[in-house]
């Protein structure tokens, strides 16, 4: 099993990264939170990895911080939550806000995330409460709230990539376009636009 991956970041297309290590290009799926503090393309990157082996595929899920991977592993232990939905959860809501929802039993916020019905949200609140305490103790690590240091691309590319990322997460194209249009401000990076749009959608 692969526990971590260190290599050259070749390509990023949320939620997928291509990292080359030892002459092999590894395709890694990552939550959008991981994109907020990635180095520039062509730079070395280190990811904590969770590997899923199925009959038809071997999937890699990458995280910038160990505690984020621990949260992912706890999520996929919840009945009805697989790796894809866990990745959507970590992409659609910041870790601090997710912890708050669990602690306060805020089901209404969780059901706004794509793929999360009321029953799943209720299970998350019940089953994750004790697990979060075991992972984080009384306080969520500040490392999960890292800000982006990425360079700023052109506006058209930013909005196009941001819309594509939201659609990949399960939002309808019209919802994604509306959210990105409302969130975008001149000079923002793709990751910043996605984060702002998700905050608007979850908080609306």
Secondary structure, 3 states (H helix, E strand, C coil): CCCEEEEEEEEEECCEEEEEECCEEEEEEECHHHHCCCCCCCCEEEEEEEEEECCCCEEEEEECCHHHHHHHHHHCCCCCCCHHHHHHHHHHCCHHHHHHHHHHCCHHHHCCCCCCCHHHHHHHHHHHHHHHHHHHCCCCCHHHHCCCCCCCCCHHHHHHHHHHHHHHHCCCHHHHHHHHHHHCCCCCCHHHHHHHHHHHHHHC
